[in-house]
Amino acid sequence: MKNRNQGFMARVQAGFTLLELLVVMVIIGLLVGYVGPMYFKQVGKSEIKAARAQIDAFGKAFDQYRLDTGHYPTTEQGMAALVTKPANEAKWDGPYLKKAVPLDPWGTAYVYKRPGDHGEYDLLSYGKDGVPGGSGEDADIGNWE
């Protein structure tokens, strides 16, 4: 009889109770609630860094364009002048980018304007919200910063 009860007790204690499972799920939920926002904040920062790095790379390509042609592309020619030869540009020696001009990290086209408000040209991304102004992830990112 003693052996029979020991086998029964071993089978009963082999699984988890509902309460134990609920406690584990609450702990996991708290961890996700704490770590999740911190993770997504880091994603936002990395997108801003990527946009700054792309703008810097475009700036170097624009400088090379200027060395070859004697001037920066017009606003109408835009960033496409870095990849395809503009009409009436005899000294163009591109392409100045290996690939087509990418979108910013938020999927919006970069804005190029010559003459610029902050220098010979302005090159910027409007940030996450895609509209001028804003703060944080929505702030504009430009080549004058």
Protein Blocks (a to p, Z undefined) as FASTA:
>chain_A
ZZmmmmmmmmmmmpccfklmmmmmmmmmmmmmmmmmmmmmmmmmmmmmmmmmmmmmmmmm
mmmmmmmnopacdfklmmmlmmpccehilkbccdfbfbdcdddfkopacddddddfkbmb
dcddebjnopgedehjlpccdfkZZ
